[in-house]
Amino acid sequence: MSGASGTGIVGWIARGVVALCFVGGAVLAVTGRLVVAGVAFLVGHTFLATAAMVQRQRRRGAGLSLSGVGWFALSVGLGAGGTSAGGTTVPETPLLAVGIALVTVGTLLVVGALGGGDPEPPVEAEK
């Protein structure tokens, strides 16, 4: 089942999983479960990065991967910051700084502001 209908079904399933991850992550973030929300955002970005890599868009895939890890670091920094686990305090500020940096670099890679050189060639649609 390698025809266009097979690709269409897989595409719809992937879009549904990504939408579920981002909507679910937003709901979890609003309800205060920030670390689990960060995991949902990381999974959603990973699906998008995988799709970009399959389409030979390496810079976009790398940017989405970095953004996903950045959002995860931000959510852990916000959700676990200031709490103690086994007598040690989870560092809030370094996680927030790393998260902001990763999201910024990832976003710049996705929009093409970083990476120099020629832009990635457009992907031709299959017929």
C-alpha positions in Angstrom: 0.0 0.0 0.0 2.6 2.5 -1.1 0.3 4.6 -3.2 -1.0 8.1 -2.6 -3.8 6.8 -0.4 -1.4 5.0 2.0 0.7 8.2 2.3 -2.5 10.2 2.9 -3.6 8.0 5.7 -0.2 8.1 7.4 -0.1 11.8 7.0 -3.5 12.3 8.6 -2.6 10.0 11.5 0.7 11.9 12.0 -1.2 15.3 11.9 -3.7 13.9 14.4 -0.9 12.8 16.8 0.9 16.2 16.5 -2.4 18.1 17.1 -3.1 15.8 20.1 0.3 16.4 21.5 0.1 20.2 21.3 -3.5 20.5 22.4 -3.0 18.0 25.2 0.2 19.8 26.2 -1.6 23.2 26.3 -4.4 21.7 28.5 -1.8 20.1 30.8 0.1 23.4 31.1 -3.1 25.3 32.0 -3.9 22.7 34.7 -0.5 23.1 36.2 1.2 19.9 35.0 4.0 21.6 33.4 6.6 18.8 33.2 4.1 16.5 31.5 3.1 19.3 29.2 6.8 19.7 28.3 6.9 16.0 27.4 3.9 16.4 25.2 5.5 19.4 23.4 8.7 17.5 23.0 6.9 14.6 21.4 4.9 16.9 19.1 8.1 18.7 18.0 9.8 15.3 17.5 7.1 14.2 15.1 7.4 17.4 13.1 11.2 17.2 13.0 10.9 13.6 11.8 8.6 14.7 9.0 11.0 17.5 8.0 13.9 15.0 7.9 11.9 12.7 5.7 11.3 15.6 3.3 15.0 16.3 3.3 14.7 19.5 5.2 17.6 19.1 7.6 17.8 22.6 8.9 14.1 22.7 9.7 14.3 19.3 11.4 17.2 20.4 13.5 15.4 23.6 14.4 12.2 21.7 15.4 14.3 19.3 17.5 16.0 22.1 19.3 12.8 23.9 19.9 11.2 20.7 21.4 14.1 20.2 23.8 13.9 23.9 24.6 10.2 23.8 25.5 10.8 20.8 27.6 13.6 22.5 29.5 11.4 25.6 30.0 8.5 23.5 31.3 10.8 21.6 33.7 12.3 24.8 34.9 8.9 26.4 35.5 7.3 23.2 36.9 10.0 21.9 39.1 11.8 25.1 39.9 12.2 25.7 43.6 11.0 22.3 44.6 13.3 19.9 46.5 13.9 16.3 45.5 15.7 14.3 48.0 17.2 17.3 49.8 18.5 19.0 46.7 16.8 21.9 45.0 16.1 21.7 41.2 17.8 24.7 39.6 15.2 26.9 38.0 17.2 29.7 36.4 19.7 27.6 34.3 16.9 25.5 32.9 14.9 28.6 31.9 18.0 30.2 30.3 18.8 27.0 28.4 15.2 26.6 27.3 14.9 30.1 26.1 18.2 29.8 24.2 17.2 26.5 22.5 13.8 27.7 21.5 15.3 30.9 20.0 18.0 29.0 18.1 15.5 26.4 17.0 13.0 29.0 15.8 15.8 30.9 13.9 16.8 27.6 12.1 13.2 26.9 11.2 12.6 30.3 9.7 15.9 30.2 7.9 17.6 33.1 9.7 20.5 30.9 10.8 22.4 28.3 8.8 23.9 30.6 6.1 24.4 29.5 2.6 21.8 28.6 0.1 18.3 27.9 1.4 17.1 24.3 1.2 15.7 23.3 -2.1 11.9 23.1 -2.3 10.5 19.6 -2.1 8.5 18.6 -5.2 5.1 17.1 -4.7 4.7 13.4 -5.6 2.5 12.7 -8.5 
